[in-house]
Amino acid sequence: MEQLHTAKNTDIDILGDERRVAVETLQFIVISVGEEQYGIDIRYIDNIVRMQHITRVPKVPAYLKGVINLRGEVIPVMSIRLKMGLAADEITRTTRIIILRSEQEGNVGVIVDEVKEVVTLPVDEIEKVSHDAKGGKPVSISGIGKHNGELISLLDLSSITLEESE
Amino acid sequence: MDVSQYLEIFLDETKEHLQNLNTQILELESDPESMDTINEIFRAAHSLKGMAGTMGYKRMQNLTHDMENVFSEVRNGNIKVQPDMIDVLFQCLDALEEYTDNIQSSADEGTNDNEPLIKQLNDILNGNKGGAAPAPAPAKEAPKEESPAADGDAKWNNIVLDESQISVINEAKNQEKGVFGLTVEVQESCILKAARAFLVFKALEEKGEILVSDPSAQDVEDEKFDRDFTLIVVSDSPLEELIKAAANVSEIANVVGAPLNLEENKNIKAAEAAAAKEEEKAKSAPAAAPAAAPAPAKKKEEPKSAPAAKGGEKKISKPVVNRTVRVDIEKLDGLMNLVSELIIAKNSLVSASSQGESGTTSAAFNEQIEYLESVTTNLHESVMKVRMVPIESVVAKFPRMIRDLSKTLGKKMELYMTGEETELDRTVVDEIGDPLMHLLRNSADHGLESAEVRAERGKPPVGSIFLDAYQDGNNVVIEVRDDGNGIDVEAVKNKALERGTITPEQAGNMSDKEIINLLFLPSFSTAKQVTDISGRGVGLDVVRSKIEALSGEVEVKSELGVGSTWTIRLPLTLAIIQALMVVVGGEKYAISLGSIETIETIEPNDIKLVQNEEVINLRGTVIPLIRLPEVLDVKSTTNPGDSLVSVIVKKGDKLAGLVIDELLGQQEIVIKSLGKYIKKCKIISGATILGDGEVALILDANALI
């Protein structure tokens, strides 16, 4: 089990000495799913655990892989790949389960290919995504951030934890 | 004074008193002469008034005060119990309940003064004014009016004494007992004057008998005194001891006393002159004295040791002292969780020891494991028992409800209850009230026939509704039964056809039982008319979903013209159960032992096909087979020709055989929720964590049948 060092969201000075303006920042965990990189807001992450035995639950949508035992609590686990319509997860040494906190639904685990790093992004550098890009998809993006020249799609967590309506 | 910390206790006890009043007034209605009942009512109303007053709920206090006046007159035999009076009293209780609800939701009693009720109460009192004895009010004021302003320390000499009191004093003196006058002064800063006063009363009552109090015990309790009150006490103890006992009470400023000398009493002569008035007092005084008795313990304990208040109160009504502690249910939940964790850890140890190579685990180790098992089992049972409460707390309100229904519906009916002492988990008891109420209303409204129809059918004119509760193995069964009309299967069928719930073909194939079960569908009501009582079509499906949410089940048996029986079956515990562990397609599942009848081995050629469904004939009963690998979408590990292992489960009186691959054995499991996220899976009722940390799912046999 890997424990996260939850760094404090301290305001950082990004504008140098001339104008000291404290800017609100958010921290994201960067994960890779398939070819893409996604960011998950660290405030919604309870824990990150290694892949473990998942008990299958019958008669549920395929992307719901089953349940695991996390310190005595039974937590449902879903595959973000299946939810996104990608090929099924290949379990490797880097595969992790990210436990997301969800107030309404209780905690839920998400299987990801790899957890890469923690990045800090200033709020005003996160580009909002227009509503057109949000609609229709099973997993949607709440914004796009830049880090070291790479784009990171920030996951809209409510779309992950929401059950597909049938 | 900040009384908010006592709010919870106040609410708890108020509800208890209200329930008690409801029950007693019902009793009074059937036996208007019973002195015990009237006394009990008086005591409850009195405590209620005192509590409301202490908490500063003036409206509530006023209403209870007027109710108490009525009870007091009834007790003195000045008013006869009339049916209209009972109605008014019940309305008062409802109003009090409303206050309580308001207080619970907003810590405020609301603004309803309930003046019409108070007026009705006063009318009852006044209706009696021309009678044998005057209303108690003037009697109460009498001592105040007559005692002149404070006169030195010997205030007891100003007290108005009636003949009987004088004779008691004289008699005590003849027996060489001491008769003393005492004046007790409370500190100016004292906030709970009444409470302090009662501590003094209490302390003195331990030493002797309080003969007279000025102002009266009742007024003292209502804080209707300035800073001091005067008592006449008969005691074997010396005066010093009495003064010391009274002065020991905190916030008492001063206690003075002296042996009483009747000749010095300024009012003896005046009393003779005002003989008539004294007679009044003689009448009201005994009423006030015992009335005060239940209150002191209460008031004394309430501000000081809140949780013990209940014990003190019981002491008065029953000689047996109940030693109880009120515990927040959340704390018990926490305890229960810890016990669950302990059982999981114990299961891990058991599985670790059984996996170890046979030679390596020593006998001593096994012995300790067994010991640990028995300790955890006992611990679990004890915690469960702590959480158990008798269903009495919910069913006690039903007789009153049936009485009201009887009046509104114009049908005569009687509720007979047994097994109120049956215990269930607190969480279940809290939830079971509404479904039971629905069923009772249903029986009263739809079940029981009108008086004419009953007469035609040769049934007794008073309809009977029965509520029976009893424990049956790991379940508690609650039955609601009536001797009414029963369910008209044809009417239900027609209604279902009319609504399009079923097709005519379906209707032809359905058994009576299946048709009756249609009643549990949402928005299905056969009442010809929507009434206030039932018939909105929300009742029975709510009943069923509530009970199923509690892992219980509800069934109905009915015979047209004879009556219906609704049977609710609830598990005793919700958190930890004994389960049978089985393997299906390589996956482990748990089945609650409570639903298992037997385990059978079935030869493939014993399986017959009926309407394309697999069935077996088990000792004369035809039982459908359910192949779990198919239901659970896994591949069975057994070969087609092999004999099958089948777990026979029951739901009500239906049986089914669940075909599994392998039996693992019996185990105590802790039920964990799958979380709201996975809610669509009906056949899985939850999950549990096995000794090796793996999660196993719990099969809901009820959903499979």
Contacts between the chains, C-beta under 8 A, distances in Angstrom:
chain1	res1	chain2	res2	distance
A	53	B	694	6.1
A	55	B	587	7.4
A	55	B	687	7.3
A	55	B	694	6.7
A	55	B	695	4.1
A	55	B	696	6.8
A	55	B	697	6.5
A	56	B	587	6.6
A	57	B	674	7.0
A	57	B	678	5.7
A	57	B	681	5.7
A	57	B	684	6.3
A	57	B	697	6.4
A	58	B	631	7.5
A	58	B	632	4.4
A	58	B	633	5.2
A	58	B	634	7.6
A	58	B	681	6.7
A	58	B	683	7.2
A	58	B	684	7.2
A	59	B	633	7.3
A	59	B	680	7.0
A	59	B	681	4.9
A	59	B	682	7.6
A	59	B	683	6.7
A	59	B	684	7.9
A	60	B	678	5.7
A	60	B	680	6.0
A	60	B	681	5.5
A	64	B	677	7.7
A	64	B	678	6.3
A	66	B	695	7.9
A	67	B	674	6.3
A	67	B	675	7.9
A	67	B	678	7.3
A	67	B	687	5.8
A	67	B	695	5.1
A	67	B	697	7.8
A	68	B	695	6.5
A	69	B	689	5.0
A	69	B	693	5.5
A	69	B	694	6.9
A	69	B	695	5.0
A	72	B	341	6.0
A	72	B	344	6.7
A	72	B	689	6.5
A	73	B	672	7.1
A	74	B	672	4.4
A	74	B	673	7.0
A	74	B	674	6.2
A	74	B	675	6.8
A	74	B	687	4.5
A	74	B	689	7.1
A	74	B	695	5.7
A	75	B	675	6.9
A	76	B	674	6.7
A	76	B	675	5.3
A	76	B	677	4.5
A	76	B	678	5.0
A	102	B	677	7.9
A	104	B	676	7.3
A	105	B	675	7.0
A	105	B	676	5.0
A	105	B	677	4.8
A	106	B	675	4.2
A	106	B	676	5.5
A	106	B	677	6.2
A	107	B	675	7.4
A	108	B	675	7.4
A	108	B	677	5.3
A	161	B	677	7.3
A	163	B	677	7.0
